[in-house]
Amino acid sequence: MNNNDAIAQAYLFFQHGQLEAAHAILQPLAQQVDADFNLLHLAGAVAAGLQLHAQAIGLYRRALALTPGELAVSYKLGRVLYEAGLHQEALSLYLQLIAAGVQHADIFHAAALLLQQFNRHEEALQTLEHLFRLAPQNADAWHLHAISLGRLQRPGEALQSMQKAVALAPAQTVYRFDLALLQHELHLNEEALASVDQVLAQEPDFGDGWVCRAASLGRLRRYEESIAAARKALSLRAGYADASVNLALTLLALGRFDEAWPLYEARWQGELADPQRHGDVARWPGAHAAAGKTVLLWAEQGLGDTIQFSRYAQQVAASGANVVLEVHAALKTLLQALETDPDSGEPTRIIVKAIGEALPAADYQLPLMSLPLMFGTRPDTIPSPQAYLRAGAHAQQRWAQLLEQGREGGRPLRVGIVCSGNAGNHNDRRRSIPLQAFAPLLDMANAEFFLLQPELRRRDADWLETAPALQWPGRELQDFDDTAALIANLDLVIGVDTAAVHLAGALGVPVWILLSYAADWRWLLERDDSPWYASARLFRQTTAGNWDAVMVRVRAELSALKQAAG
């Protein structure tokens, strides 16, 4: 059999999927120095089909040396580089082809996929825009486009691209599920539920779909259905962390703490879980192992969470342990109030350290939000609901003097305002509101209003310039101890669910907390008080998104408060 006949036979084997037979014929021929382009191309394809990546790469490169820029081989070389784990080399090849002017949809698609993988999302979007000119009906490209937009924190645009992908390929459940996730992120809760229900109709055993359904139902305050969906996800995958956490949050909102706290420990196991610190130190097993031991309690999640759960440091110390409380640097000075007994002035068994500072040796460690589990906390056994923090005396006195400067006549009602928190919080869309929404409160006579935020969003800063009745001491609020000192001189704080309202509650200052329709679990349901903070009153949305009605109630209550105070 001559070479031409052998190659023809190998090609027949290749076409019929008999790759081993084709490989046996082609490899001796491909090793010849004078092997031509067609032989090397075919031999490379066979080697790639057999997952012989190094061999395929070598053969494709030899073929390209004979015919530089040949599109089919270049694309196949990029694909086998990707399969071999050489992703950067594959991307470089595709980008070279694009720079050389190659206009082929598959090249742009592959390059965009790799750019996305390397978190080069702006470049991925630019590449996809080129692809859309070549293949505007490419559903997968629209899906990639949506993903990059989402990772660039542009969820509204991402939603439009994902809807396009779903319209082009309605049978692709992955597109529809990602659509549901985007709708959930944008708090389009009814739409998210409808989308995920369509996914589950096609794939009833899709665990992530049931978790998404549980989350959407929770947002719609359909709690028992949410619990059922989370339990369905757990029945499909034992120990499913995301389902456990979702179920825990719903049970907490319902006040079913005994069931919830053990499930909440799964927050460290989810796909997007925060990393645990101090894993080299043994976990604290509880109060029975406290006497004489040093227990490191460390902050997790947001600043408000740290303020709320720092009260448990006193409980651990009361059980006989020496407590090291590790917190965000912005909270260190404030929480150092826990180091001294307010009545005797004597040191407590608590020391406070900032994250990153050197820590003393510890026998045990525990994240702060695991402490309610250790103490078996129920709504009626929450510790220290009155006040457990205090502002620094000197800073508090300084603010008292500043507020009295130049004053004539009676003292006005002093009210702090908080309109927004950390924009990066996943719940920010439903908890933060425009500063302008507080306008109905600001025209009250004999009242002073202070904006308790060191930084403002652009829309709020612009509106503040038109609201002379609202004072903004932003630059004076360098850390939470400064904010605490100002709050301690106020009669009332009115704000959305942020660290500042937790601070007011922890100081025992009256605080009115404005809550969305489906509020965070810690505020429980259908009540206007909080077992976490005795000084708190809760003002809830009665319909989703309607803050105006909340402000009407707040203004009426504020007017009544002023009248009662004379």
Secondary structure, 3 states (H helix, E strand, C coil): CCHHHHHHHHHHHHHCCCHHHHHHHHHHHHCCCCCCHHHHHHHHHHHHHCCCHHHHHHHHHHHHHHCCCCHHHHHHHHHHHHHCCCHHHHHHHHHHHHHCCCCCHHHHHHHHHHHHHCCCHHHHHHHHHHHHHHCCCCHHHHHHHHHHHHHCCCHHHHHHHHHHHHHHCCCCHHHHHHHHHHHHHCCCHHHHHHHHHHHHHHCCCCHHHHHHHHHHHHHCCCHHHHHHHHHHHHHHCCCCHHHHHHHHHHHHHCCCHHHHHHHHHHHHCCCCCCCCCCCCCCECCCHHHCCCCEEEEECCCCHHHHHHHCCHHHHHHHCCCEEEEEECHHHHHHHHHHHECCCCCCECCEEEEECCCCCCCCCEEEEHHHHHHHCCCCCCCCCCCCCCCCCCHHHHHHHHHHHHCCCCCCCCEEEEEECCCCCCCCCHHHHCCCHHHHHHHCCCCCEEEEECCCCCCHHHHHHHCCCCCEECCHHHCCCHHHHHHHHCCCCEEEEECCHHHHHHHHHCCCEEEEECCCCCHHHCCCCCCCCCCCCEEEEECCCCCCHHHHHHHHHHHHHHHHHHHC
